[in-house]
Amino acid sequence: MAIALCRALSIPARYFTGYAYQLQPQDFHACLEAYIDGHWIIFDPTNLAPLNGLVKIANGRDAADAAVASIFGNAQGTGIAVDCQVVEDSFLPFKYKGGQKGVTFK
C-alpha cells in the first residue's frame, strides 16, 4: 500500500526485500524505498526491524520482481539457516519514530 501511495503522489517507489537483523524471530523482511531529493530512502511501514539492521537481498517493482523464493510444483522445505552478524561492536539500532513535528530517529 505504501508503494502504491507513493506512486499515486508521483514519488518513485520500489519494493525492497532483505534479511532483518534483530527481528525476532530473525526472518526475511519486506520494505520499500522511495526516491526523494535525489536519494533512495528506505522505509519500513511495519516498524518491526531497525533500518540500519536490514541486509538488502533485492529490489524491484513489487514482490513478484524480488521474491525471496519462487517454488513451482510439489516442493517441500526441509529447513533454512541464515546468519547475520554485526561487523562493529558499537551497533546502535535506529527506527523512524513519528513525532508531533515530523519524523525523528530513535
Backbone bond lengths (Angstrom), bond angles and torsions (degrees), N, CA, C in turn:
res aa  C-N    CA-C-N  psi(-1)  N-CA   C-N-CA  omega(-1)  CA-C   N-CA-C  phi
1 M - - - 1.441 - - 1.523 111.18 -
2 A 1.316 116.64 -39.48 1.463 119.56 -179.02 1.529 111.16 -65.09
3 I 1.326 117.43 -37.61 1.461 120.68 177.57 1.523 109.85 -65.06
4 A 1.323 116.71 -44.41 1.468 120.86 178.85 1.526 110.77 -62.61
5 L 1.317 117.33 -40.46 1.465 120.73 178.83 1.525 110.78 -63.86
6 C 1.325 117.14 -45.20 1.472 120.29 177.78 1.520 110.83 -58.89
7 R 1.324 115.74 -46.62 1.466 119.55 -178.32 1.522 111.18 -64.97
8 A 1.329 117.80 -36.05 1.468 121.23 177.54 1.530 111.07 -64.85
9 L 1.333 116.46 -27.14 1.464 121.86 178.21 1.527 112.19 -93.55
10 S 1.342 116.61 12.28 1.467 123.70 -179.57 1.524 113.17 64.42
11 I 1.330 116.69 29.50 1.462 122.23 174.12 1.524 106.76 -101.92
12 P 1.332 118.87 116.72 1.462 119.25 178.13 1.525 110.38 -58.98
13 A 1.328 116.55 132.67 1.462 120.98 -178.40 1.524 109.37 -142.54
14 R 1.326 115.49 148.71 1.456 120.20 178.05 1.523 110.03 -140.94
15 Y 1.324 114.45 156.10 1.460 123.28 179.75 1.532 109.13 -76.24
16 F 1.304 116.39 141.88 1.467 123.57 -179.66 1.514 107.76 -127.23
17 T 1.312 117.47 125.73 1.459 120.41 173.04 1.520 108.12 -120.25
18 G 1.302 115.40 136.06 1.455 119.38 -177.69 1.512 111.29 -154.92
19 Y 1.305 114.78 179.18 1.448 122.07 175.36 1.514 107.22 -101.03
20 A 1.313 116.88 130.16 1.458 121.60 -174.27 1.522 111.33 -100.23
21 Y 1.316 115.58 107.08 1.458 121.64 173.74 1.522 107.72 -70.94
22 Q 1.284 118.06 137.05 1.464 127.02 -179.42 1.524 113.62 73.64
23 L 1.315 119.28 9.07 1.455 120.82 169.84 1.522 106.25 -79.21
24 Q 1.315 117.41 133.40 1.463 120.64 -178.04 1.503 110.74 -110.91
25 P 1.323 121.06 116.41 1.459 125.86 -6.55 1.523 110.15 -73.59
26 Q 1.344 116.86 155.61 1.454 121.03 -179.49 1.524 109.53 -61.27
27 D 1.322 116.22 134.51 1.458 120.24 -175.82 1.524 109.40 -162.98
28 F 1.324 115.25 176.82 1.451 121.38 173.55 1.526 108.37 -72.41
29 H 1.320 116.23 154.92 1.466 119.73 -174.30 1.523 109.30 -144.41
30 A 1.318 116.25 140.73 1.463 122.17 178.87 1.523 109.86 -107.24
31 C 1.331 115.78 133.91 1.468 122.67 178.56 1.524 107.68 -139.69
32 L 1.316 116.60 -165.57 1.448 120.52 174.80 1.507 110.09 -139.91
33 E 1.310 115.08 157.69 1.449 122.07 172.76 1.519 107.59 -121.08
34 A 1.327 116.24 135.89 1.461 121.97 177.72 1.529 108.25 -119.21
35 Y 1.325 115.73 140.16 1.463 121.44 -179.59 1.522 108.03 -89.81
36 I 1.322 115.33 103.56 1.467 121.47 -175.99 1.520 109.10 -127.50
37 D 1.311 116.42 126.10 1.460 123.36 176.33 1.527 112.51 53.81
38 G 1.344 115.94 41.26 1.454 120.40 175.32 1.521 115.91 83.81
39 H 1.339 118.03 7.10 1.461 121.35 -178.24 1.524 110.36 -135.58
40 W 1.340 116.48 145.36 1.456 120.88 171.24 1.519 107.88 -83.60
41 I 1.322 116.42 119.71 1.464 122.58 -177.51 1.518 108.44 -113.96
42 I 1.332 116.27 131.76 1.459 121.18 -177.88 1.527 110.52 -87.02
43 F 1.331 114.87 140.89 1.461 122.55 177.03 1.524 108.74 -132.11
44 D 1.305 116.42 139.84 1.461 122.49 175.48 1.525 107.59 -118.52
45 P 1.330 118.04 96.47 1.464 119.78 -178.65 1.527 113.75 -60.00
46 T 1.340 117.76 -23.91 1.464 120.24 -179.83 1.520 112.44 -80.79
47 N 1.328 117.37 -23.28 1.467 123.46 -177.69 1.536 111.92 57.06
48 L 1.341 116.69 34.17 1.466 121.00 -177.89 1.524 113.76 -92.03
49 A 1.322 117.53 -23.87 1.462 120.71 -175.39 1.519 109.75 -128.18
50 P 1.339 117.40 147.27 1.462 119.16 175.25 1.524 110.24 -64.19
51 L 1.304 116.98 135.91 1.462 121.25 -176.69 1.520 112.29 -63.85
52 N 1.311 117.78 -33.97 1.459 119.32 178.46 1.528 111.70 -84.87
53 G 1.326 117.36 7.60 1.455 122.27 175.92 1.517 112.53 -109.40
54 L 1.335 117.52 15.28 1.460 121.22 179.20 1.522 110.35 -97.34
55 V 1.320 115.84 131.24 1.449 122.16 175.90 1.517 106.83 -106.28
56 K 1.336 116.47 113.49 1.468 120.54 -175.29 1.520 110.98 -68.30
57 I 1.334 115.01 130.95 1.457 121.50 173.14 1.521 108.80 -100.00
58 A 1.332 116.40 -49.22 1.464 120.42 -178.79 1.522 109.45 -164.77
59 N 1.333 114.94 164.85 1.460 119.68 169.34 1.518 108.48 -143.62
60 G 1.327 114.62 160.37 1.455 121.13 -178.42 1.511 110.05 -169.28
61 R 1.324 116.06 -168.43 1.466 120.13 -179.02 1.527 111.92 -66.77
62 D 1.326 116.26 -37.07 1.465 121.31 -179.65 1.518 108.76 -157.18
63 A 1.337 116.97 -174.48 1.464 121.02 -176.66 1.524 112.57 -63.67
64 A 1.313 118.27 -26.46 1.465 120.66 178.53 1.526 111.21 -68.25
65 D 1.329 117.70 -32.05 1.467 121.53 178.62 1.533 112.29 -74.25
66 A 1.311 117.21 -31.15 1.468 120.90 -172.22 1.525 111.43 -128.72
67 A 1.315 116.36 46.74 1.463 120.52 -178.90 1.525 110.55 -68.16
68 V 1.324 117.00 141.10 1.456 121.71 176.12 1.521 109.28 -68.28
69 A 1.341 116.31 -36.55 1.471 121.06 178.27 1.523 109.00 -150.84
70 S 1.306 115.81 141.06 1.462 121.68 173.48 1.528 106.90 -121.85
71 I 1.308 116.52 116.59 1.459 121.25 -174.95 1.518 108.76 -115.54
72 F 1.320 115.44 127.84 1.455 121.76 178.24 1.525 108.16 -122.06
73 G 1.307 116.15 141.32 1.459 119.77 177.45 1.511 112.51 84.30
74 N 1.313 115.71 -162.54 1.452 123.03 -175.88 1.528 109.29 -89.94
75 A 1.312 116.40 90.88 1.462 121.32 -179.12 1.520 109.63 -119.83
76 Q 1.318 115.21 150.83 1.461 120.19 179.30 1.521 108.65 -135.81
77 G 1.321 116.68 125.09 1.455 120.67 177.88 1.517 110.49 -75.53
78 T 1.321 115.57 137.36 1.464 119.56 179.65 1.513 112.37 -111.79
79 G 1.318 117.79 -9.71 1.454 120.46 177.52 1.514 111.37 154.88
80 I 1.308 114.66 162.20 1.457 121.10 177.90 1.522 107.90 -150.16
81 A 1.297 116.28 143.59 1.456 121.28 177.69 1.528 108.04 -136.82
82 V 1.319 115.63 113.66 1.459 121.81 177.52 1.520 106.65 -125.12
83 D 1.320 116.06 135.53 1.457 119.75 -178.89 1.516 109.09 -129.55
84 C 1.298 115.77 137.89 1.453 122.22 -178.13 1.526 107.33 -131.72
85 Q 1.321 116.92 122.48 1.462 120.97 -177.68 1.524 110.63 -119.17
86 V 1.316 116.37 147.60 1.456 122.63 177.97 1.528 108.63 -82.55
87 V 1.330 116.45 135.55 1.464 121.44 -179.08 1.522 110.50 -76.47
88 E 1.323 116.77 -39.09 1.460 121.48 -178.43 1.520 110.11 -107.28
89 D 1.323 116.61 145.67 1.462 120.88 178.54 1.522 112.51 -73.25
90 S 1.316 117.54 -14.68 1.464 121.18 -174.87 1.531 112.63 -96.32
91 F 1.332 118.14 32.71 1.469 121.53 -179.89 1.526 110.12 -66.08
92 L 1.315 116.63 122.59 1.460 122.60 175.59 1.528 107.83 -119.84
93 P 1.334 117.80 108.94 1.462 119.29 -178.79 1.519 111.53 -67.73
94 F 1.346 116.24 143.38 1.455 119.10 173.15 1.513 109.55 -131.47
95 K 1.320 114.55 148.83 1.455 122.99 178.87 1.515 107.58 -134.08
96 Y 1.325 115.66 156.56 1.457 119.14 171.06 1.512 107.97 -71.34
97 K 1.296 116.00 137.27 1.458 120.29 175.91 1.513 106.48 -133.94
98 G 1.314 116.82 112.54 1.454 121.23 -178.51 1.512 111.75 -66.36
99 G 1.288 116.22 129.74 1.470 121.13 177.54 1.521 108.73 -116.72
100 Q 1.302 115.57 178.37 1.455 120.09 -178.97 1.520 111.56 -67.76
101 K 1.327 117.82 -27.96 1.456 120.67 -177.07 1.522 111.80 -108.73
102 G 1.324 118.45 24.09 1.452 120.92 178.05 1.508 112.44 122.65
103 V 1.292 115.14 -163.07 1.451 121.56 -176.70 1.508 109.96 -90.14
104 T 1.327 116.07 131.80 1.457 121.77 176.47 1.522 108.29 -125.42
105 F 1.317 116.55 164.08 1.450 120.75 177.34 1.511 109.16 -100.47
106 K 1.309 115.76 143.30 1.462 120.59 178.90 1.501 108.21 -107.42
